[in-house]
Amino acid sequence: MAYLQLQRDLQKLTGSAKLADAVEDVDEIIELLTAARDKIAKAQEAGDTHTMSLTLTKLQNPVKEQLDGLNTNLRHVYKAQNEFNKSLKTAFSKANGSLPTDLDPMASHTALINRAIAMHLLREGQFGVASTFINEAQPQSQTAPTPHTQQSPSILQSHMASSDYPTDTLITDADIPSDLTALQSQALQSSFADMYSILSALKAHNLLPAINWARENCIELEARGSNLEFELCKLQFIWLFKGPTVNGLPDTLDNGVQGALQYARSNFGRFQQRHLREIQQLSGAMVYSQALEYSPYNAIFDISAAFEEVASSFTREFCSLLGLSAESPLYVAATAGALALPQLVKYTSMAKAKGTEWTTAQELAFETPLPRSMLYHSIFVCPVSKEQTTDENPPVILPCGHVLARESLQRLAKGTRYKCPYCPSEGVIRDAKEIIL
């Protein structure tokens, strides 16, 4: 029960309660104040005191509304954090014990922990924070910049100089100690800068940078069986099809139904072999362009969540080409730990009371209750021998579809033939195929 409550509070914390909403409110307040400042400055130069007074008067209500929204969003975040904290305390209190404190398996791996934290910050686009963390986590002698590095900006600096990221605290070669070089090279920093630049464009409904990236990496993406490039081009077609009243693009021949048709002719040819049916559906929708909501293609053109979905797919594919997981390992480890710790506490207290300890190396004594999204390594227990499969004794699938351990199959066999223990099927051992879960 405590585990389910933890999951609900975690979803609330990561879903509805977002600091990004509060940041947007602050940005809007800054824009209002900046615009008012410029307007007052012009009126002051012209000696127009009436305009100055009127500008300040009109500014009061919008700023108050934005401040109220900011406070509301912050209250949601604070409330969700408190509820999650209470759930954690409740789960631990019900465990009737605590984890042992005499052994810290990560005590000798401070460098690895620092690398994980710095890598997480880089993945999240927090380049300035990552720079500060690296400087503070390492001895000053390792991070002191030399005259050469002060004059030579890193690739990340040149990348971000033309973006919206702050340039006052950027990571340079001197900021990166030797033990982090493998993970935080200039090329990797530049790649993350590219990723967040493209994600920023996707957030603004600009698909062209992402399409160009997918086109440049089409060979690697196709080798992975990815459909990212087509999905991006498909969304661009639909976005143009919606017309200037929806997409806000200039009302020219390159926009609207005519612009979508031209785009399809120029870009869909190379996708016909794999996505012919979808291209035909997109083309057929042109007949219903005046009443699309009543057409059989209405569901295809519903893009209410399409940009979020394609941004998630882009992030996953981008990280995969870098040899990284789509999710930050530090985030997954911290979240999984918060969900699993109550069970670990309970088991540890029970083991202490009974005077027993774990005897299986590198394996928990029980299944950790985690959501499916966090289960990366499947464990198969043979239904015949009741033993967990290993590299030496892998699972095999029979032609009838049943799965068991290879040693169990060999024990069941008479010579080279066997009878399935779960159905009337018979066969020879060589027909069993090893599978990877």
C-alpha positions in Angstrom: 0.0 0.0 0.0 2.8 2.4 0.9 4.5 1.5 -2.4 1.4 2.4 -4.4 1.1 5.7 -2.5 4.7 6.5 -3.3 4.1 5.9 -7.0 1.0 8.2 -6.9 2.9 11.0 -5.1 5.9 10.6 -7.4 3.7 10.9 -10.5 2.1 14.0 -9.0 5.5 15.4 -8.2 6.9 14.9 -11.7 3.6 15.5 -13.6 1.4 18.3 -12.4 3.9 20.0 -10.1 6.6 21.5 -12.4 9.0 24.3 -11.6 9.1 25.0 -15.4 5.6 26.6 -15.0 6.9 28.9 -12.3 9.9 29.8 -14.5 7.6 30.7 -17.4 5.7 33.0 -15.1 8.9 34.7 -14.0 9.9 35.1 -17.7 6.5 36.7 -18.5 6.9 39.1 -15.6 10.3 40.1 -16.8 9.0 40.7 -20.3 6.2 42.9 -18.9 8.6 44.9 -16.9 11.1 45.2 -19.7 8.5 46.4 -22.2 7.2 48.9 -19.6 10.7 50.2 -18.9 11.4 50.8 -22.6 8.0 52.6 -23.0 8.6 54.8 -20.0 12.1 55.6 -21.2 10.8 56.8 -24.5 8.0 58.8 -22.9 10.6 60.4 -20.5 12.7 61.5 -23.4 9.6 63.1 -25.0 8.5 64.6 -21.7 5.2 62.8 -21.8 4.4 62.3 -18.2 0.8 61.2 -19.0 2.1 58.1 -20.9 4.6 57.3 -18.1 1.8 57.4 -15.5 -0.6 55.4 -17.7 2.0 52.7 -18.4 2.6 52.2 -14.7 -1.1 52.0 -14.0 -1.7 49.4 -16.8 1.2 47.4 -15.5 -0.2 46.7 -12.1 -2.9 44.2 -12.9 -0.9 42.0 -15.4 2.0 41.9 -12.9 -0.3 41.0 -10.1 -1.9 38.2 -12.1 1.4 36.8 -13.1 2.6 36.9 -9.5 -0.5 35.2 -8.3 0.0 32.5 -10.9 3.7 32.1 -9.9 2.7 31.7 -6.2 0.0 29.1 -7.2 2.5 27.1 -9.2 5.1 27.2 -6.4 2.4 26.1 -3.9 1.7 23.1 -6.1 5.3 22.1 -6.2 5.7 22.7 -2.4 2.6 20.6 -1.7 3.7 17.8 -3.9 7.1 17.7 -2.3 5.6 17.6 1.1 3.2 14.8 0.2 6.1 12.8 -1.3 8.2 13.4 1.8 5.3 12.3 4.1 4.9 9.2 2.0 8.5 8.3 2.3 8.4 8.8 6.1 5.3 6.7 6.3 6.8 3.9 4.3 10.0 3.9 6.4 8.0 4.0 9.7 5.9 1.0 8.6 9.1 -0.9 7.9 9.9 -1.0 11.6 13.6 -0.7 11.1 16.3 1.0 9.3 19.0 0.0 6.8 22.4 -0.8 8.3 24.7 2.2 8.5 28.0 0.4 9.2 28.6 -0.2 5.5 28.5 2.3 2.7 29.3 0.4 -0.5 29.7 3.8 -2.4 32.1 5.3 0.1 35.1 4.5 -2.0 33.5 5.6 -5.2 33.1 9.4 -4.7 34.6 10.1 -8.2 32.0 7.9 -9.8 29.2 9.6 -7.9 30.5 13.0 -9.0 30.7 11.9 -12.6 27.1 10.6 -12.4 25.9 13.9 -11.0 27.9 16.0 -13.5 26.6 13.9 -16.4 23.0 14.2 -15.2 23.4 18.0 -15.2 24.9 18.0 -18.7 22.0 15.8 -19.9 19.5 18.2 -18.4 21.1 21.2 -20.2 22.2 22.7 -16.9 25.7 23.6 -18.3 26.4 26.4 -15.9 25.4 24.4 -12.9 27.5 21.5 -14.1 30.5 23.8 -14.4 30.0 25.0 -10.8 29.6 21.5 -9.5 32.7 20.2 -11.2 34.7 23.2 -9.9 33.5 22.6 -6.3 33.7 18.8 -6.4 37.3 18.7 -7.5 40.5 20.1 -5.7 41.2 23.7 -6.7 44.6 22.6 -8.2 42.8 20.4 -10.7 40.4 23.1 -11.9 42.5 26.2 -11.9 42.4 27.6 -15.5 45.6 28.3 -17.4 46.2 31.5 -19.5 45.7 29.4 -22.6 42.3 28.0 -21.6 41.2 31.4 -20.6 41.8 32.7 -24.1 40.5 29.6 -25.9 36.8 29.0 -25.5 35.5 25.4 -25.7 33.2 24.1 -28.4 30.3 24.4 -25.9 31.0 28.1 -25.4 30.9 28.8 -29.1 27.7 26.7 -29.5 25.9 28.5 -26.6 27.1 31.9 -27.5 24.4 32.0 -30.2 21.7 30.4 -28.1 19.5 31.3 -25.2 21.8 29.8 -22.6 23.7 32.0 -20.1 27.3 32.4 -21.1 28.8 33.7 -17.8 29.5 30.2 -16.4 30.4 27.8 -19.1 32.4 24.6 -18.9 35.9 24.9 -20.5 38.7 22.3 -20.8 40.2 23.5 -17.6 36.9 23.0 -15.7 36.9 19.3 -16.6 39.2 17.2 -14.4 41.1 14.3 -15.9 38.8 11.6 -14.4 35.8 13.2 -16.1 37.3 13.7 -19.5 35.9 10.4 -20.9 32.3 11.4 -20.2 32.5 15.2 -20.6 34.6 15.8 -23.7 34.1 18.9 -25.8 32.3 16.8 -28.4 29.8 15.5 -25.9 29.2 18.9 -24.5 28.7 20.2 -28.1 26.3 17.3 -28.7 24.1 18.2 -25.7 24.1 21.8 -26.7 22.8 20.7 -30.2 20.2 18.5 -28.5 18.8 21.3 -26.4 18.9 23.7 -29.2 16.8 21.3 -31.3 14.4 20.6 -28.4 14.0 24.3 -27.9 13.0 24.6 -31.6 10.5 21.7 -31.2 9.0 23.4 -28.2 8.4 26.4 -30.5 6.8 24.1 -33.1 9.8 24.4 -35.4 10.5 21.0 -36.9 13.2 21.9 -39.4 16.3 21.6 -37.1 15.1 18.1 -35.9 14.4 17.0 -39.5 17.9 18.2 -40.6 19.5 16.3 -37.8 17.5 13.1 -38.6 18.5 13.4 -42.2 22.2 13.8 -41.4 22.0 10.7 -39.2 19.6 8.7 -41.4 22.0 5.8 -41.9 22.5 5.2 -38.2 18.8 5.7 -37.5 17.7 3.2 -40.2 20.2 0.7 -38.9 18.4 0.9 -35.5 15.0 0.5 -37.2 14.0 4.0 -36.2 11.1 5.9 -37.9 12.1 9.2 -36.4 12.8 11.0 -39.7 9.5 10.0 -41.3 7.5 10.9 -38.1 9.1 14.3 -38.2 8.4 14.8 -41.9 4.8 13.5 -41.3 4.3 16.0 -38.5 5.7 18.8 -40.7 3.3 17.9 -43.5 0.3 18.0 -41.0 1.6 21.3 -39.5 1.7 22.9 -42.9 -1.7 21.3 -43.8 -3.3 23.1 -40.8 -2.6 26.4 -42.5 -1.6 29.9 -41.2 -4.5 30.2 -38.8 -3.1 27.3 -36.8 0.6 27.2 -37.4 1.1 31.0 -37.5 3.4 30.7 -40.6 3.3 33.3 -43.4 0.3 32.9 -45.7 2.2 31.9 -48.8 2.2 29.1 -51.3 4.6 27.2 -49.0 1.9 27.0 -46.4 -1.6 25.5 -46.1 -2.8 22.6 -48.3 -0.7 23.7 -51.3 2.4 24.0 -49.2 1.8 20.5 -47.6 1.4 19.0 -51.1 4.7 20.6 -52.3 6.4 19.3 -49.1 5.1 15.8 -49.7 6.3 15.7 -53.3 9.8 16.9 -52.2 10.2 14.7 -49.1 8.0 11.6 -49.1 9.5 9.8 -52.1 12.3 8.2 -50.1 9.8 6.8 -47.5 7.4 5.1 -49.9 8.9 1.6 -49.5 8.3 1.5 -45.7 5.5 4.0 -45.1 3.4 3.9 -48.3 0.1 3.3 -46.5 0.6 6.3 -44.2 1.6 8.5 -47.1 -1.6 7.5 -49.0 -3.7 8.4 -46.0 -2.1 11.8 -45.7 -2.6 12.4 -49.4 -6.2 11.2 -49.3 -7.0 13.7 -46.5 -6.5 16.6 -49.0 -9.9 15.8 -50.4 -11.5 16.7 -47.0 -9.4 19.8 -46.4 -12.5 21.9 -46.0 -14.2 19.6 -43.4 -11.3 17.5 -42.0 -13.0 17.1 -38.6 -15.8 15.1 -40.3 -13.5 12.9 -42.4 -12.1 9.4 -41.7 -8.6 11.0 -41.4 -9.5 13.3 -38.4 -7.6 11.1 -35.9 -4.4 11.3 -38.0 -4.5 15.1 -38.0 -5.0 15.3 -34.2 -1.6 16.6 -33.1 -2.5 17.9 -29.6 0.3 15.8 -28.1 2.4 15.2 -31.3 5.1 17.7 -30.6 5.7 16.3 -27.0 5.8 12.7 -28.4 8.2 13.5 -31.2 10.4 15.5 -28.8 10.6 12.4 -26.5 11.4 10.2 -29.5 14.1 12.6 -30.7 15.7 12.7 -27.2 15.7 8.9 -27.1 17.3 8.5 -30.5 19.8 11.3 -29.9 21.0 9.7 -26.7 21.1 6.3 -28.3 23.4 7.5 -31.0 25.7 8.8 -28.3 25.6 5.4 -26.6 23.5 6.7 -23.7 20.2 5.7 -22.3 17.1 7.9 -23.0 16.6 8.5 -19.3 19.3 9.8 -17.0 20.8 6.9 -15.0 21.0 9.1 -11.9 17.3 10.0 -12.1 16.3 6.4 -12.6 18.6 5.2 -9.7 17.3 7.9 -7.3 13.6 7.2 -8.2 14.0 3.5 -8.1 15.8 3.7 -4.8 13.0 5.9 -3.3 10.4 3.3 -4.3 12.4 0.2 -3.3 14.0 1.4 0.0 10.9 0.6 2.1 11.0 -3.0 1.1 14.8 -3.1 1.6 14.3 -1.7 5.1 11.6 -4.2 6.0 13.7 -7.1 4.7 16.8 -5.9 6.5 15.0 -5.6 9.8 13.5 -9.1 9.4 16.8 -10.6 8.5 18.5 -9.0 11.5 15.7 -10.4 13.8 16.2 -13.9 12.4 20.0 -13.7 12.2 20.0 -14.5 8.5 21.9 -12.9 5.7 21.8 -12.9 1.9 23.7 -15.9 0.5 23.3 -15.3 -3.3 26.0 -13.1 -4.8 25.0 -10.0 -6.7 21.3 -10.7 -6.3 18.5 -9.5 -4.1 16.7 -12.0 -1.9 13.3 -10.8 -3.2 11.8 -9.0 -6.2 12.1 -5.2 -6.0 8.7 -3.6 -6.6 9.3 -1.2 -9.4 7.1 0.0 -12.3 7.6 -1.6 -15.7 9.4 1.4 -17.1 12.2 0.8 -14.7 12.7 -3.0 -15.3 15.7 -3.3 -17.6 17.0 -6.8 -16.9 14.4 -9.6 -17.1 14.9 -12.6 -14.7 13.6 -16.0 -15.8 13.0 -18.8 -13.3 12.7 -22.2 -14.9 9.2 -23.6 -14.2 10.6 -27.1 -14.0 13.7 -26.8 -11.8 12.5 -23.6 -10.0 16.0 -22.2 -10.5 17.0 -18.9 -12.0 18.7 -19.1 -15.4 22.3 -18.0 -15.9 24.8 -17.5 -18.7 25.8 -21.1 -18.4 22.2 -22.4 -18.1 20.2 -20.0 -20.4 16.5 -20.2 -21.1 15.5 -22.0 -24.3 12.2 -21.9 -26.2 10.6 -25.0 -27.6 8.8 -25.2 -31.0 5.5 -25.3 -29.1 6.3 -22.0 -27.4 7.0 -23.1 -23.9 10.2 -21.9 -22.2 12.5 -23.6 -19.7 16.1 -23.8 -18.7 18.5 -25.7 -21.0 19.7 -28.1 -18.2 16.0 -28.9 -17.4 15.4 -29.8 -21.0 18.5 -32.0 -21.1 17.3 -33.8 -18.0 13.8 -34.4 -19.5 15.2 -35.7 -22.7 15.6 -39.3 -23.5 18.6 -39.4 -25.8 18.1 -36.6 -28.3 14.3 -36.5 -28.0 12.1 -34.8 -25.4 8.4 -34.4 -24.5 7.3 -31.0 -23.4 6.2 -31.0 -19.7 3.3 -28.6 -20.4 1.7 -30.0 -23.6 1.7 -33.1 -25.8 4.3 -31.8 -28.2 7.5 -33.8 -28.8 10.7 -32.9 -30.5 14.5 -33.1 -30.6 16.8 -31.0 -28.5 18.4 -29.3 -31.4 15.1 -27.6 -32.3 15.1 -25.7 -29.0 16.4 -22.1 -29.5 18.2 -20.1 -26.9 16.5 -16.8 -26.1 17.6 -13.6 -24.5 15.2 -11.8 -22.2 
